[in-house]
């Protein structure tokens, strides 16, 4: 076995042994299912909110936006193995954070989220 593989294997075993063992079974845990997850307390916005409080849905539309970026690109696909993806070649994420609540995430692609009381796992339900 190569030295690097031995180190990786030893690290994997040490990590597995260091994981806490829960005295309660998974069936004894309360499972939460919601549109958002907050580290402390409850999320500020309900499941059917239209926009965050700091967003003006009646903001004036139109005009020109010019953005600059250093470098070059030849693809808008950030997952393409060949080429260089363009700047701000964004992807949608499972969750998004609001700017007026710390440590709270709302479903973006995820319609609902499930997690146990100890937060040892999470399930994302997609639309």
Secondary structure by P-SEA (a helix, b strand, c coil): ccaaaaaaaaaaaaaaaaccccccccccbbbbbccccccccccccccccccccccccccbbbbbbbbbbcccccccccccccccccccccccccbbbbcccccbbbbccccbbbbcccccbbbbbcc
